[in-house]
Amino acid sequence: MQIQLNGEDTQVSAGNLTELVVELGLEQRMIAIERNMEVVPKSEYATTKLEENDRIELVHMIGGG
């Protein structure tokens, strides 16, 4: 399916946000996700289904200091 990921059209096979995080090779505890202009709580990633043309903004936190 095609979604818009951080402003770019992207083809993904994930069916929900948890699967998207895995597909992108990211660590779930280090990210924040907005779907169609609404922030999604981490507790809802597995139950939040992706749909064709969803607009996903994903922010990956990087530790350091």
Order of alpha helices (4+ residues) and beta strands (2+ residues): beta-beta-alpha-beta-beta-beta
